[in-house]
Amino acid sequence: MMNLLNYILWDPNLVAFKLGPFSIRWYGLMWVFGLVVAYLLVQRLYKEQKIKDEYFDPLAFYCFFGILIGARLGHCLFYEPDYFLTSSKGIIEMILPIRFGDDGSWLGQTFGFHVIGYAGLASHGGTLGLMIALWMYVRRTKLSIWTVLDNIAIATGSTACCIRLGNLMNSEIIGKITDVPWAFIFEKVDAVPRHPGQLYEAIAYAILFVIMWTLHKKKPEKIGTGWYFGFCLTYIFTFRFFIEYTKEVQEAFEASLPIDMGQILSIPFIILGTYCMIKAKKKA
């Protein structure tokens, strides 16, 4: 019989602080913090490479909306299409950060909905959205697509780490039941010890950032070949593929699949990343 006192009890407050009627959640705060860190890192990379400030200024706009739109659509289309695509209410909730219903929230009684933020963001969709946004960005600035992708890739680990820590604060994307001594009991979910999959990923992405930042100092000539971009994709989604074995499925339909949706969506990115690394090596 499990001794639940041997495990880590996890039940943090979802709200970091309040601004009037608005509640600022840890999840949203970690998202913003991760994007700000990446912004500062890429700004430094641009200065190191003597890229003009006028080319950097619009980058944050493209990245923010590319990631947000891609991550939101990725979750809605890949994980809950039956909910979001079968009614006008679902389509509105997919686009706007609201949830319909009367639960006594500050907007609920008057308008029939309350602002909850985007509850449901998929990293695979965010990655694809970012790639499309960067393609639009380089069309405007005429910079090399590989230079831009490599610079973003070098900073990506820091943002990905912050986002997974946000998931941990939300007690979401939980792991399977386990008896390892570092298991978490997510009290908002149930009373059994589980793998802290969010923490596994956060640590992996922090390590990725250290590797990438160190390598770019030693091999700055590789920036612009696509190697850093390829390595980033291969590292993240290979790890993501295997870490899925420690996670509970997010949607019921995944239980009938030989591998879950996260693993299925990771495979194309692993292939693309490997191709970019091989291409960069041949070019060198």
N, C-alpha and C positions, 0 to 999 in steps of 0.2 A: 504493500500500500504506500502511495506517495505521501511524503511529509511535505505539505505545502509551505511550511515555514522555511524550507531549504532553498526556496526560489525567490526571484525578485518580484515583488508586488508592484505593479505598474498601473497607476491611476491618476495621471497629471490632469490639472485643469486645462481644458481645451483653449480657454481664453487667456491670452497674455496680458491684455489690458483693454480698457474701454475708452472710447472717445465719444462722449455724449451717448446717443442711442446706439452707436455702432460698437460692436465687439470685435476686437482684433485678435484673431486666433493665431496660435503658434504656427499652424501649418502655413497660413498666408504670410506670416512674418518671416518664416524660414525661406519661403519662395523668393520674397523680395530681397532678403539678405543675400541669398545665393546669387541672384541676378546682379546685385550691386557689386559683389566681390568679383564676379566674372567681368563686369564692365570695367572695373579698375585694372584688372589683370590684362585684358585685351588692350586697353588704352596704353598700358606700359609697353606691351609688345609692339604696338604701332609706332611708339616713339623710338624704341630700339631699332626698328626697321626703317625709321625716317619716313614713314607714311604721313602725308599731310593731315592735319587736324580736320580739315573740311571733309575728308573721306571717312573719318571716324564718327563724326557727330550723328549721322543718321543710323548708325549701326544698332544702337540700343533700341530704337523704335522698331526696326525690322525683327530683331531677335525677340523682343518681348512679345509682340503680337504673333509672330510665327510660332513660338513655343506655346503660348496660351491657346491660340486657336487650334493648333495641331493636337495638343494634349487633350483639349476638351472634345473635339470631334473624334479623336482616336478612341476615347473611352466610350462615347455614346454609340459610335458605329460598330466597334469591335466587341464591346462587352454588354451593352444594353440596347441593342437596336429595337427589340420588341417594345420597350418602354418609350424611347425617344422618337421613334419614327412612325408610330401608329396613331398619334393624336396631335391635334394642334397644341394642346397643353404641353406635351412632351417636346415638341419642336421649339416652343417658346422657352422652356426650361433648359434646353440644350444651348440656346443662344445667350440667354440672359442669366445672371447669377441669382436666380430666385427659385423658390419652391412654392407651388400653390398649396393652399390649405389654411384652415383657421385654427391656429394653435395658441392664440393669445399673444403672439409676438407683436412688436411695436407697429408693424405694418399689416399684420394679419387681419385684424378685425375690420379695418377700413377698406383695404384693397383686395383682400382674399389671397394674398401671398406674403411671403417674408423673404428678406434678403439673406441668403446663406453662403454666398460665394459659390464658386464652381466646385461642387461636391462630386468629384469624379474627373480625374485627369490621368491620361495614360502616357507613360514615358515614350513608348514607341511612336505614338502620334505626335508627341512633342518634338521628337528627333526629326521626323519627316517634315513637320511644319517648319522647323528651324532650317532645314536644308532648302526648302522651297523659298523661304524668306531670304536666305543668303544668296540664292540664285537671282532673286529680284534685286537685291542690294548691289551685286556686282554688275548687273546690267545698267544700273544707274551710275555707279562710280567708275566703271571700266577697270576695276582692280582685278588681279588674277583670282579666279575662284579657288584655286588650290592654296594660295596664300591666306585668303580669308578663312577657309575651312580649317587649315592647320592652326591658325591663331585661335579660333574658337575652340578647337579640340583641346588645345593645351590648357585652357581654362575650364573646360567642361566638368572635370572631376570635382571641382570645388562646389559648383552649383548642384550637381547630382547628389553629392553628400548632404548638402543642406536640405534638399527636397525630401530625401529619405528620413532625415531626422524629423522633419515635419510630419511624415507619415507615422513615425514612432510616437510623437506627441499626440497624434490623433488616434492611436491604438488601432490602426487600419493596416491592411495587407499583412495580416497576422500569419504566423507559421503554424506548422502542424504540431500536434501534441508530442511532447518529448520529456525525457527525464534527465537531460543534461543539466549540470549544476548551474549553468548560466541562463537557464530558461526563465522567461518572463510570464507572470500571470497577469494577463490584460483584464483587469477587473471590469472594464466597460463592456467586455465581450463575454467572458465566462470565468470560471474559477479553476481552470486547469493550466498547468505549465506548458508553454509553447515556445518554439524557436522564435527568437527576435529577428525575423528575416529582414526587417527594415534596418536594423543595426548592422547586420552582416553586410548589406549593400552599402550603407553609409561608410563603413570602414574600408571596403574595397574601393570605393570611389575616392576616398581621401588618399589612399595609397596610389591610385591612378594619377591624381594630381601631382603628388610628390615626384613620381616617376617622370611624368611629362615635363614638369617645370625643370627638373634636373637635366633631362635629356636635351631640352631646347637650349640650355646654356652651353652644353658640350657640343651639340650638333646643330647650330643655328642655320647651317647651309641646307638642312633638310626642310626647312619651312618653305613652302611653295611647291613641294614635290607631291604632296598628298599623303606622305607617310604618317604624319602625326594624326591626321584625320582617320586614316585606315586603322592605325593602332588603337585609337580611341574607340571606334566602333567595334572592332574585334574584341578588345578587352571587356568593354561594358556588356556587350550582348552575349559573349561566351559565358561570362560570370552569371549574367542574368538567366541564361538557359539552365545552368546547373543549380542555381540557388532556388529555382522554382520547385525543385524536389522537396524543399523544406517548407514550402508555403501551402496554405489552404487555397483551394480554387476560389476565385473571386465571384464567379457566377455558376449557377447550378449546371448549365449545359456543358461546362468544361469537364465534368466528372465522367462523361461518356466518351471523351476524346483520348486517344493514346498518349498525347502530350497536351499540356494546357495551352491556352491562348497566348500567354506570355512567351512560351517557348516557340510556338509557331511563328509569332511575329518577330522573334529574335533571329531566326535563321536567315532571312534576306539581308539583314544588317551585318551579320557575321560574314556572309559571302561577299557583300560589297566592301567591307573593311579589309578582308583578305586580298581582294582584287586590287584595292588602292595601294596596299603595302607592296604587293608584287610589282605593280606598275611603277611605283616610285623607285624600287630597287633596280629595275631594268633601266629606268631613265638615268639613275645615278651611274 
